[in-house]
Amino acid sequence: MKRVLLWLLPLTFLGLFYFYPLGSILHLSFARGEGNLGRVFWEAVASPTVRRVLGFTIWQAFLSTLLTLMIGLPGAYLFARYRFRGKSLLRALAGVPFVMPTLVVAAGFNALLGPRGWANTALMAAFDLTQPPLHFLGTLPAILIAHVFYNTTIVLRMVGDFWSHLDPRLEQAARVLGGNRWHTFREITVPLLTPAILASALLVFLFDFTSFGVILVLGGAGFATLEVEIYYQTISLFNLPMAATLSVLQLACTLALTVIYTRLASRLSRPLDLRPQEHVQRRLKTWRSRLGAGIIIALLLVLLISPLFALAARSVTQLTSSRTREGSVAPGVTLAFYRALSQNPQESLFYAPPTTALGISLGYALATVILSLALGLPAAWALARDKKSTLNQVLDPLLMLPLGTSAVTLGLGFIVSLNRPPFDLRASPWLVPLAHTLVAFPFVVRSLTPALQSIRPNLRQAAAVLGASPRQVFRHVDLPLVGRALLVAATFAFTISIGEFGATALISRPEYPTVPVVIYRFLSRPGAMNYGQALALSTILMLAAVGGMLAIERFRVADVGEF
């Protein structure tokens, strides 16, 4: 009964704001298909176009996951086994892309590798070219590199954190018994790491499988995943039966992946006698270890940090009309784009300046933090109490479903279902925080559950033996130990809300825009000033994400957590 009461509030929220809107849009969609659900579904599955889209969705997700593991596993080894200067800062910077909105990432890659990006500008000036030599945007490599940019931090954190807790004495014992370095790694380390590697690979594949903004913005019209096809069928063709069919197909794949993921992740979250990192990690002493660490760090900086620095540099750079001796456009340093954020050039009464959008985004983020913690803490507590119970094994995968659901489908579901009293929220500003909470809620649960499970049971038993009631045990034992994990979860929710764009673009009111929505408006308008203001806002959003990730690194509990 206590476990059911803990699940009551989270399940009520998911029922009202996830399953009910999703069911409403599916019902409306199939009703427009004259109620013939089976015919519409099987016609869509048998369609060559849908098969091609599904095949490309799986193929690009597989390639992206493989590349992410190739980049992330060496970095996970470096973070797990060595101490070096700037490690916390590098780890935080590597986590920034994960919470960055797609539009900001697209602007960063455009500033670095676009037709007028830093790379093409330098090559044109060096070789006296009239056309940019690099054609990056609108290609499959652009999609794959952007996915690696987004998801490498998942491998760094999940595999690296678990690796850092493996007792090095196991490897030392194998070496004493005659095993060489490669044999020890293959027979001891790899089997222990396999659950962490598979869990991180499944999570990366899930995010790549449901990718929308990367495909739409960086891939261009020549590429389409299930998510992009749902958007196209809904917005362009208004073919709701087909969009609903594709959503059901996507949800079925997502549910299967989340069930497997939660099974693997449960093997990584258990009560641990956490050893001090000084016993596991060592300094870079030999020239080989320093060379290898330097190569890995350089690769991570180039792949994960260079687009962000290119974005920040371009936000304070304005290409002037004067030309150098080589014939290239000379850049000039300016803060005009930042000053323009507070201006109303047309003096419109209905104009909402970007500075107002910053305040609105902060308000939405604070509301998201409160809602996410109020819902996530009971769910995490229920999962941590008895992770092997049938109820928890059934409900745990459901928490991940909002991450794998089309933002377009959810947005339309909000509009269709929440239009009648007592849930007439279409004109309410609370609709956006509710949507953000749906996205942040799984991350909050995944951050809190391992921290709660890592609390040693004998601490609670000792408090109970000394006469403490369950409420006193929670207040004086559990809450102080999980307090830092609460700060990490709150920071995750805050940064995710600040950068969320997919659902917000559909349900936000024009007078209450968020920063990503304003960035999209600037990017969709011609003119250097609009583009510069988009870069300036993107840089501000990036700095907020950097601050959030630094706070996570500061407050996380001994590297406990799935993210």
N, C-alpha and C positions, 0 to 999 in steps of 0.2 A: 504493500500500500504506500509506503514512503517513497519507493522508486516511482510509482505511478504519479504521485503528487509532484515529484521533481520534474517529471516529463510533461505535466499538465500545461504549464505556461508556454514552453517552447512549441509543443505540438499544436496548441491553440493558435499561436502566431503563424506557424507554417500552414495550418489548415485555412485560416482566414486570408492570408496574404500570399500564399504560394499555390496550394492545391485548388482553392476555390477560383482564383483568377485563371489558373491554367485550365481547369475544367470548363470554365465559362467560355473561353476562347475556343477550346476544342469542340464544345457543344455547338457554338455558333457556326464554326467552320464546317462541321459535318452536316449541320442542318441546311446550310447553303448548298451542300452537295446532295440534297434531297434525301438525307438520312441514310444513304447507301454507303455506310462506312467501309464495308469490306471491299466493294468494287473500287472505290476511290483509292484505298490503301494498296490493293494489289496492282492496280493500274500504275500507280506511282512507282512501286517497287520494280515492276517489270519494264518501266520506261528506260530506254538506253541513256537518256539524259541524266536521270536520277542515279543510275548505276555508275555512270562516268563521274558524277559529282561525288558520290560515296567513295568510289575508288580513289579519286584524287585526295579526298579528305583523309583517308586512312594512309595513303602513300606519303603525303607531305608531313603528317603527324609522326609517322615512323622514321622518316629521314631526320626530321627535327629532333626527335627524341634521341636517335643515335648520335647525332652531332653534339647534342647537349651533354650526353654521358661522356663523350670523348673529351670535351673541354672541362666538364665539371669534376670528373673523378680524380685527375691529377691535382686539381685545386683542393678537393676534399682531403686528399692525403696530406697536402701541405698544411692546411688549417688544423688537421687532426693531430699531426705528429711533431710539429715544430712551433717554436716561439720566435718571433722576429718583430722588429720595430714596425709600427704602422699596421699591425695585423687587424686590430679592431676597426680602424678606419677603412682599410681595404674591404673587410667583410661587410661593413655597413654600406659602402659605396656599391659593392656587388649586389646588395639587396635592393637598391633604389629602383632598378628597372622593373622589378616585380610589381611595384605599386604605381608605376607611371602610366597615365592614360595613353591610349594608342596614338592619339593626335600629337602628343608631345614627342613620343618616340619617332613617329613619322617625320616631325619637324627636325628632330635631331639627326636622323639619317639623311634627310634632305640637306641640312646644313653641312654635313660631312661629305656625302657622296653624291648629292644631287647635281643637276646641270650647272648650277652656280655655287656648288659647295666648295669647301676648302680644298679637297683633294683635286677636283677638276680645275679650280682656279690656279692652284700651284703648278699642275702639269701643263696647263695652257701657257702660263707665264714662262715655265722652264724650257719648253720646246717650241714656243712661238706658234701655238695652234689657234685656229679660229673656231673650232668646235670642241666641246667637251669629250675627252677620250673615254671616260668611264660611263657606261650605261647601266646603272644599278637599279633604279626604280622600275617597277613593272616586270620584274624577272623572278624566277623561282629562287635563285640565290638570295634575293632580297627577303623573301618570305622566311627562308630557312635561317638566315643570319638574325633576323628580327626575333624569331622564336628562341634561338639560342641566347640572344641578348636578354629576353624576358625571363627564361626559366633556368638558367645556369645556377642561380642562387638556390633553387630548390635542391639540387644535387649537393651543392656546397654545404647546405645546412643539414639536410636529412642524413646524408651519408657521412659527412664530416663530423657531425655531432656524435653519431653512433660510433664511428671509428675512434673518436677521441676517448671513448669510455672502454674500449677493449683493453683488457689487461695485457701489457706488453710481456709479462712473464710467460704467457702462453707461447709466444713466438720464441722467447729466449730458451724455454724448455725444449722446444722442437729443434733449435739449433744445437743445444747441448747433446741431444740424442742423435745427431748426425745429419740433420736436414740442412741443405744449403738454403740460400736466400730465396731462390725461386720456388723450391719445393715447399718451404715453410709458408710462403705467400699463397701458393695454390691449395695446400692441404689444410691450413689453419685459418688464414685471414679471409680468403674468399668465401668459404662456407659460412663464416660468421657474418660477413657483410652482405651476403646474398639477399636476405629479406629487406635490408635498407636500400640496396641498389634497385631491386624490383619495385619496391614501394615508390621510390622517387621516380623511376622510369614510368610507372603507371600514372602518377600524378602529372608528370610532364606531358605524357601522351594525351591525357584527358584535357589539359589546357590547350594543347595544339589541335586536338580534334575539334574543339568548340571555338577555335579562333575565328574572329570576325573582323576586327579593325585592321589587323595586320594584312589580311588577305585583301580587304576592300581598299585600303589606302596605299599600301606598298606593292601589292600584287597587281592591281589594276583589273581591267575588264577581262583579261585573258584567263583568269583563274577564279574558280568558285568552289567553296566548300559548302557543306550542308547549311551552316549558319548564314553564309552569304546568299545562298539560294532561298532560304526562308525569308530573308530581308527583301530580296528581289521579288519573290512571289507575293509578298504582303504589300509592299510599298508601291512597286511599279505596276504589277498586274492585278493587284487586289484579288488574287486567287487564294482565298482563305482555306478551302478544302485541301489544296495541294500543300500550302504552308503548314497546316495542321498535321497532315500526313508526314511531312518531313520532320516536324517537331516530335511526333511520336517515335519515328525511327531514330532520331537523335537521342531522345530520352531513354529508349531501350538500350542503346549502346552505352550511354553514360551510366545508367544504373548498373549494368554488368561490370563496367570498369570500377565504379565506386565500391561495389560489393567485394571485388578482389582486393582493392586497395585497403579497405578497412580491415580485412583479414590479415594482410601483411603488416599494416601499421600497428595492429594490436600486438604483434610480436616484438615491436620495438619499444612499447610503453609498458614498463613493469617496475615494481619497486627495485631501485638500484642503490647499492652502497657506493655512491659516487666518490671516486678517488680524486685527490687533488691533481690538478693538471700538471704540476711539477713532476709527478711520478710517471706521467704518460708522455708529455711533450719534452723535447730537448732543443737545444740551440743549434743553429746552423754553423758547424765548426769546420767541416772539411770543404775543400774547394769544389768537390763534386756536388755536395748538397747545396752549396751557395749558388753554383751555376744552374742546377735544376730549378731551385726556388726562383732565381732571377728570370728564367725563361717562362715559368708558369705565371709569375706576377706580371711580367711584360705582356703576355698573351691576354690575361684578364683585363689589364688596363686598356689595351688596344681595343678589345672587343666590347667591354662593358662600360668603360669610362669615356672613351674618345667621342662617341656621339653626344654625350652629355656636355662635355667641355666644348665641343663644336657648337652646340646649341647656345650655351652661355656666351661664347665669344661672338657669335653672329648677332646676338641680341644687343650688343653694344657696338656693333660695326655697321657702318652705312657706306655702301659703294657710291663713290662720288663720280662725277662726270669727267674729271681730269684723268689723263692717261699717263702712264709711265713711259720710259723710253722703249720698253719691250712691247708696248701696245696694249697692256692689260689695264683693267679698271683698278684704280687705287682705292683701297679701303680707308675709311676714316673712323676714328673712335667718337662715339656720340651716346648721350643718354636721352636723346629725343624720344625714343620709343617708350621709355619708362615715364617721362614727363607727360606724354600724350595719354597715358592711362587714366588720368584724372580729368581730362578735358572733354567737353561736349561740343564738337566742332560745328554741328548744325543747330545747336541750342534748342533741341527738341525737348518738349515737356515729358515725353514718354521714353526718353533715352536713359538706360541704366548703365552708368559708367563701369569700367572694369573694377575699379576700387569697391564699388557696391557689390559686385559679384564675389570679391574676396571675402567680404563680411558675410554674405549669404552662405558661401561654401563653408566658412568656419562654423556658422550656426547649425547648418545641416550636419557637419561632422561631429559636433558636440552631442547633438540629439542621437546620432547613430551610435556613438560610444555608449551613451546611457542605455539605449535599447538593447544593443548587442551584449553588454555585460549582464543586464537584467535577464536576458534570455539564455545567454551562453553559460553562465555559472551554474544554474540548476541542471542543464543538460550535461555539462562536463562532470558535475558531481555525481549524477546518476551513472554515467559511463564509467567513472573511476571506482565506484563502489563495488560493482560486479560486472566486469567486462565480458564474462562468459555467459551471462544470463541470456535467455532466448529473446527477451524483450529488447535488450541492448543490441544484440546482434541484428535484429530486424530494423531497429530505428537508427542505428549508427550510419548506415549507408544513405538513409533519406536526408541526412543533414547536408550531404555534399551535392544533392540534386540541383539546388539553385545555381551552383557554379557551372553546371553543364546544360542549363536551359537557355534557349535563345532569349536574348534581351528584348528582341522585337516581340516575341510571343508573350513574354511577361508584361511588357509595356502595354500591349493591346489588351491583355487580360485585365490589367488594372483599370483601363478606360472602360471596358465593357462591363465588368462585374461590380466595380465600386462606384456605381452611378445611382444607387437607390438608398434611401434611409433604411437603417441607421448608419450605413457605411457609404454615404455619398461623399467621397473624398476627392473627386476629380478636380475641384477648385481649391482644395486644401493644400497649403504648403507642407503638410505632414506626409504627403504622398511620396515625396522624394526621400526623406529619411527612412521611411518604411522600405522602399526599394533598396536603398543602400544597406540597410540592416540585413536584408536577405542575402546580399553578397558577402558582408562582413561576418555574419553569424557563424558560418562554418570555420572561418579562420580563428575566431575567438574560441570556439570549442576545441579546435585542434591545438591551440596554444595552452589552454588550461588543463585539458585532460591528462597529458603526460606529467605535468607538474603535480597534479593531485595524486596520480598513481605512483609517483616517485616518493611520496611520503611514506616512511617506513611504518608498518602497522603497529609495531611495538610501542611507538610513541603514543598512539591513541589508546592502546591497551594500558599503558602505564598511567595515563591520565584518568582512565576509567577506574583503575584499581585504587587510585588516590581519592576517588569519590566524585569526580567530575561528571556532570550530566552530558548527554550528547550535544546539547547546545553549547555548554562550556568547552567541550573538546573542540568543537568547530571554531569557537571564538578565540581560544587561547592557544590552540595547537595548529589547526589547519590554516586558518586565515593568516597568521603571521608568516607561515611558510610559503603560502601561495600568493602573498601580496605582490611580490615582484612579477610573478606571472600575470597577475591582473593588470599591472602597468604595461606589460608587453602586449597583452591582448587589446587593451584600450588604444595603444599606439597603432597597432595593426588596423583596428576599426577606423581610427581617425585618418590615417594615410589612405586607406582604400576609399573612404567616403570623399576625401578631397579630390581624388583623381578619377572617380567613376564617371563614365560618359554614356555607355550604351543605353541603359534604361532611362537615365536622366534626360537625354535628348528627346525622348518620346513623351514624358509626363511632366516635365518642368514647365511652369508658367513663364510667359515672356518677361513679366516684370520681376521674376525671381530667378535670374539665370545663375548658373554656377560657373566657376572658372573654366572647366573644359568646354562648356557650351559656348562661352564667349570666345574661346580660342578657335572653335570650329567656325563661328561667325566671321571672325577676322580672316581665317584661311580661305573661306569661300568668297571673299571679296577681293577684287583686283586692287593693285596699288602697293607700293613699297612700304608706306606707313602702316597699312593694315597688316601686312606680313610681319613687319617689325614689332608691332604691338602683340601679335600672336607669339612671337619668339620671346618677348619680354615676359608675358604672362606664363609661358611655358617654363621659363627659367625660374620664376617665382615658385611655381608649382614643384619644380624639381628640387629647389632648396628646401621646401617644406617636407618633401619625401626624404631628403638626406637627413634633415633633423629628426624625422620620425625613426629612420633606421638606426641613427646614432643612439637615440633613446632606447630602442630595443636592445642594442648591444650593451648598453649600460645597465639595464634592469633585468635582462633575462637571467633565469635561474640555472646557473651551472650548465649552460648549453642544453637544457631540457626543453623539448618541444619539437614539433614536426616541421615548423617553418623557421 
